Amino acid sequence: AQRAIRVERIRETSNGRTTTLWLGQDRNYVPLRMLQKEPDGETIEMRILSIR
């Protein structure tokens, strides 16, 4: 398992969208995962599968 810092974006205007990033502590804070949730329930997720 990778050690990661979780960062959540807080918007000044609340449109209901949330964005969360996980940054790899042992990988110079490369984004390992990004999760975005829309107010209508749609979810977009990106993950790093390998780093060379």
MOPAC internal coordinates of N, CA, C and O (Angstrom, degrees):
PM7 1SCF
backbone

  N    0.0000 0     0.00 0     0.00 0    0    0    0
  C    1.4577 1     0.00 0     0.00 0    1    0    0
  C    1.5250 1   109.62 1     0.00 0    2    1    0
  O    1.2310 1   121.04 1   -39.62 1    3    2    1
  N    1.3050 1   115.61 1   140.38 1    3    2    1
  C    1.4592 1   122.22 1   178.56 1    5    3    2
  C    1.5286 1   109.73 1   -85.33 1    6    5    3
  O    1.2310 1   120.50 1   -40.67 1    7    6    5
  N    1.3223 1   116.66 1   139.33 1    7    6    5
  C    1.4633 1   120.02 1   170.95 1    9    7    6
  C    1.5219 1   106.85 1   -77.91 1   10    9    7
  O    1.2310 1   120.49 1   -47.33 1   11   10    9
  N    1.3198 1   116.68 1   132.67 1   11   10    9
  C    1.4619 1   119.86 1  -176.21 1   13   11   10
  C    1.5217 1   110.72 1  -142.77 1   14   13   11
  O    1.2310 1   122.13 1   -27.17 1   15   14   13
  N    1.3201 1   113.52 1   152.83 1   15   14   13
  C    1.4594 1   121.50 1   172.67 1   17   15   14
  C    1.5219 1   106.90 1  -104.04 1   18   17   15
  O    1.2310 1   120.79 1   -48.81 1   19   18   17
  N    1.3148 1   116.09 1   131.19 1   19   18   17
  C    1.4657 1   121.21 1   178.82 1   21   19   18
  C    1.5242 1   108.72 1   -93.85 1   22   21   19
  O    1.2310 1   120.71 1   -50.52 1   23   22   21
  N    1.3400 1   116.24 1   129.48 1   23   22   21
  C    1.4614 1   122.32 1  -179.96 1   25   23   22
  C    1.5209 1   107.82 1  -125.66 1   26   25   23
  O    1.2310 1   120.52 1   -53.35 1   27   26   25
  N    1.3281 1   116.62 1   126.65 1   27   26   25
  C    1.4591 1   120.58 1   178.32 1   29   27   26
  C    1.5163 1   109.16 1  -115.33 1   30   29   27
  O    1.2310 1   121.06 1   -47.55 1   31   30   29
  N    1.3206 1   115.57 1   132.45 1   31   30   29
  C    1.4588 1   120.28 1   179.56 1   33   31   30
  C    1.5216 1   109.20 1   -79.97 1   34   33   31
  O    1.2310 1   121.19 1   -49.18 1   35   34   33
  N    1.3333 1   115.33 1   130.82 1   35   34   33
  C    1.4604 1   121.98 1   176.45 1   37   35   34
  C    1.5213 1   107.08 1  -111.15 1   38   37   35
  O    1.2310 1   120.90 1   -60.46 1   39   38   37
  N    1.3086 1   115.89 1   119.54 1   39   38   37
  C    1.4660 1   120.88 1  -177.44 1   41   39   38
  C    1.5296 1   110.49 1   -93.23 1   42   41   39
  O    1.2310 1   121.35 1   -32.33 1   43   42   41
  N    1.3357 1   115.01 1   147.67 1   43   42   41
  C    1.4630 1   119.78 1   177.18 1   45   43   42
  C    1.5196 1   110.77 1   -68.01 1   46   45   43
  O    1.2310 1   120.59 1   139.96 1   47   46   45
  N    1.3266 1   116.49 1   -40.04 1   47   46   45
  C    1.4584 1   120.53 1   176.55 1   49   47   46
  C    1.5212 1   107.63 1  -103.19 1   50   49   47
  O    1.2310 1   120.81 1   -52.45 1   51   50   49
  N    1.2966 1   116.05 1   127.55 1   51   50   49
  C    1.4633 1   120.20 1  -176.25 1   53   51   50
  C    1.5220 1   110.00 1   -85.95 1   54   53   51
  O    1.2310 1   120.95 1   -76.80 1   55   54   53
  N    1.3358 1   115.79 1   103.20 1   55   54   53
  C    1.4595 1   120.02 1   176.13 1   57   55   54
  C    1.5221 1   110.65 1  -101.38 1   58   57   55
  O    1.2310 1   120.33 1  -178.07 1   59   58   57
  N    1.3359 1   116.97 1     1.93 1   59   58   57
  C    1.4519 1   121.23 1   178.07 1   61   59   58
  C    1.5127 1   114.94 1    91.71 1   62   61   59
  O    1.2310 1   119.73 1   169.78 1   63   62   61
  N    1.3272 1   118.12 1   -10.22 1   63   62   61
  C    1.4647 1   121.27 1   179.59 1   65   63   62
  C    1.5200 1   109.25 1   -82.90 1   66   65   63
  O    1.2310 1   121.00 1   -43.78 1   67   66   65
  N    1.3358 1   115.70 1   136.22 1   67   66   65
  C    1.4607 1   120.21 1   173.77 1   69   67   66
  C    1.5225 1   109.03 1  -119.22 1   70   69   67
  O    1.2310 1   120.65 1   -38.47 1   71   70   69
  N    1.3185 1   116.36 1   141.53 1   71   70   69
  C    1.4586 1   122.51 1   177.27 1   73   71   70
  C    1.5233 1   107.86 1  -128.74 1   74   73   71
  O    1.2310 1   120.87 1   -52.92 1   75   74   73
  N    1.3298 1   115.93 1   127.08 1   75   74   73
  C    1.4606 1   121.82 1  -179.42 1   77   75   74
  C    1.5218 1   108.73 1  -127.60 1   78   77   75
  O    1.2310 1   120.59 1   -46.57 1   79   78   77
  N    1.3312 1   116.47 1   133.43 1   79   78   77
  C    1.4650 1   122.93 1   177.11 1   81   79   78
  C    1.5199 1   109.32 1  -118.33 1   82   81   79
  O    1.2310 1   120.85 1   -33.97 1   83   82   81
  N    1.3328 1   115.99 1   146.03 1   83   82   81
  C    1.4612 1   122.47 1   171.40 1   85   83   82
  C    1.5248 1   106.58 1  -116.74 1   86   85   83
  O    1.2310 1   120.12 1   -59.93 1   87   86   85
  N    1.3321 1   117.38 1   120.07 1   87   86   85
  C    1.4592 1   123.35 1  -176.39 1   89   87   86
  C    1.5256 1   109.35 1  -108.37 1   90   89   87
  O    1.2310 1   120.43 1   -50.19 1   91   90   89
  N    1.3250 1   116.78 1   129.81 1   91   90   89
  C    1.4629 1   122.17 1  -175.92 1   93   91   90
  C    1.5142 1   112.36 1   -73.38 1   94   93   91
  O    1.2310 1   120.25 1   -64.39 1   95   94   93
  N    1.3167 1   117.13 1   115.61 1   95   94   93
  C    1.4603 1   121.81 1  -179.10 1   97   95   94
  C    1.5210 1   111.69 1   -66.45 1   98   97   95
  O    1.2310 1   119.95 1   146.20 1   99   98   97
  N    1.3057 1   117.70 1   -33.80 1   99   98   97
  C    1.4658 1   121.58 1  -178.22 1  101   99   98
  C    1.5240 1   112.40 1   -91.91 1  102  101   99
  O    1.2310 1   119.87 1  -175.87 1  103  102  101
  N    1.3278 1   117.86 1     4.13 1  103  102  101
  C    1.4705 1   123.10 1  -176.37 1  105  103  102
  C    1.5277 1   111.93 1  -125.90 1  106  105  103
  O    1.2310 1   120.29 1  -143.81 1  107  106  105
  N    1.3198 1   117.06 1    36.19 1  107  106  105
  C    1.4714 1   122.03 1  -179.66 1  109  107  106
  C    1.5220 1   112.31 1    56.75 1  110  109  107
  O    1.2310 1   120.79 1  -146.28 1  111  110  109
  N    1.3148 1   116.10 1    33.72 1  111  110  109
  C    1.4625 1   124.00 1   175.31 1  113  111  110
  C    1.5279 1   113.38 1    62.22 1  114  113  111
  O    1.2310 1   120.97 1  -145.02 1  115  114  113
  N    1.3193 1   115.74 1    34.98 1  115  114  113
  C    1.4665 1   121.56 1   172.77 1  117  115  114
  C    1.5295 1   107.63 1   -66.47 1  118  117  115
  O    1.2310 1   119.54 1   -43.59 1  119  118  117
  N    1.3429 1   118.48 1   136.41 1  119  118  117
  C    1.4710 1   119.52 1   175.56 1  121  119  118
  C    1.5301 1   110.37 1   -63.47 1  122  121  119
  O    1.2310 1   120.34 1   -60.60 1  123  122  121
  N    1.3273 1   116.96 1   119.40 1  123  122  121
  C    1.4591 1   122.25 1   179.60 1  125  123  122
  C    1.5254 1   111.51 1   -92.85 1  126  125  123
  O    1.2310 1   121.24 1   150.74 1  127  126  125
  N    1.3211 1   115.23 1   -29.26 1  127  126  125
  C    1.4688 1   119.72 1  -177.35 1  129  127  126
  C    1.5168 1   108.71 1  -153.82 1  130  129  127
  O    1.2310 1   120.74 1   -34.64 1  131  130  129
  N    1.3433 1   116.18 1   145.36 1  131  130  129
  C    1.4548 1   122.30 1   174.87 1  133  131  130
  C    1.5152 1   106.96 1  -135.00 1  134  133  131
  O    1.2310 1   120.53 1   -46.83 1  135  134  133
  N    1.3140 1   116.60 1   133.17 1  135  134  133
  C    1.4555 1   122.07 1   179.39 1  137  135  134
  C    1.5176 1   108.24 1  -130.20 1  138  137  135
  O    1.2310 1   120.59 1   -54.12 1  139  138  137
  N    1.3370 1   116.48 1   125.88 1  139  138  137
  C    1.4602 1   120.92 1   178.32 1  141  139  138
  C    1.5167 1   108.38 1  -126.24 1  142  141  139
  O    1.2310 1   120.94 1   -52.29 1  143  142  141
  N    1.3291 1   115.81 1   127.71 1  143  142  141
  C    1.4624 1   121.50 1   179.48 1  145  143  142
  C    1.5197 1   108.89 1  -116.12 1  146  145  143
  O    1.2310 1   121.43 1   -51.43 1  147  146  145
  N    1.3222 1   114.87 1   128.57 1  147  146  145
  C    1.4611 1   121.93 1   178.73 1  149  147  146
  C    1.5280 1   109.65 1   -92.07 1  150  149  147
  O    1.2310 1   120.31 1   -21.79 1  151  150  149
  N    1.3387 1   117.01 1   158.21 1  151  150  149
  C    1.4675 1   120.16 1  -179.76 1  153  151  150
  C    1.5343 1   113.24 1   -60.52 1  154  153  151
  O    1.2310 1   120.06 1   152.34 1  155  154  153
  N    1.3345 1   117.50 1   -27.66 1  155  154  153
  C    1.4708 1   120.64 1  -179.08 1  157  155  154
  C    1.5280 1   112.58 1   -82.45 1  158  157  155
  O    1.2310 1   120.31 1  -177.47 1  159  158  157
  N    1.3422 1   117.02 1     2.53 1  159  158  157
  C    1.4576 1   121.07 1   178.44 1  161  159  158
  C    1.5155 1   114.57 1    97.88 1  162  161  159
  O    1.2310 1   119.89 1   169.43 1  163  162  161
  N    1.3360 1   117.82 1   -10.57 1  163  162  161
  C    1.4670 1   120.69 1   177.95 1  165  163  162
  C    1.5274 1   109.17 1   -64.31 1  166  165  163
  O    1.2310 1   121.06 1   -42.05 1  167  166  165
  N    1.3269 1   115.57 1   137.95 1  167  166  165
  C    1.4619 1   121.40 1  -178.93 1  169  167  166
  C    1.5160 1   109.80 1  -126.66 1  170  169  167
  O    1.2310 1   120.75 1   -45.52 1  171  170  169
  N    1.3271 1   116.16 1   134.48 1  171  170  169
  C    1.4620 1   123.07 1   175.42 1  173  171  170
  C    1.5210 1   106.56 1  -118.55 1  174  173  171
  O    1.2310 1   120.82 1   -50.79 1  175  174  173
  N    1.3342 1   116.04 1   129.21 1  175  174  173
  C    1.4627 1   119.83 1   179.63 1  177  175  174
  C    1.5222 1   109.40 1  -133.22 1  178  177  175
  O    1.2310 1   120.81 1   -45.20 1  179  178  177
  N    1.3289 1   116.05 1   134.80 1  179  178  177
  C    1.4629 1   122.05 1   174.40 1  181  179  178
  C    1.5200 1   107.47 1  -125.47 1  182  181  179
  O    1.2310 1   120.92 1   -41.35 1  183  182  181
  N    1.3436 1   115.84 1   138.65 1  183  182  181
  C    1.4680 1   121.39 1   179.03 1  185  183  182
  C    1.5205 1   109.71 1  -134.66 1  186  185  183
  O    1.2310 1   120.75 1   -37.34 1  187  186  185
  N    1.3248 1   116.17 1   142.66 1  187  186  185
  C    1.4591 1   122.16 1   171.87 1  189  187  186
  C    1.5256 1   106.70 1   -83.85 1  190  189  187
  O    1.2310 1   120.25 1   -55.54 1  191  190  189
  N    1.3214 1   117.14 1   124.46 1  191  190  189
  C    1.4609 1   120.69 1  -179.91 1  193  191  190
  C    1.5187 1   112.36 1   -92.15 1  194  193  191
  O    1.2310 1   120.50 1   149.41 1  195  194  193
  N    1.3462 1   116.65 1   -30.59 1  195  194  193
  C    1.4599 1   119.07 1   176.95 1  197  195  194
  C    1.5166 1   109.49 1  -155.51 1  198  197  195
  O    1.2310 1   121.57 1   -26.90 1  199  198  197
  N    1.3286 1   114.59 1   153.10 1  199  198  197
  C    1.4634 1   122.11 1   176.89 1  201  199  198
  C    1.5156 1   106.94 1  -128.20 1  202  201  199
  O    1.2310 1   120.77 1   -50.57 1  203  202  201
  N    1.3266 1   116.12 1   129.43 1  203  202  201
  C    1.4715 1   120.23 1  -179.28 1  205  203  202
  C    1.4991 1   110.90 1  -106.27 1  206  205  203
  O    1.2310 1   120.10 1   180.00 1  207  206  205

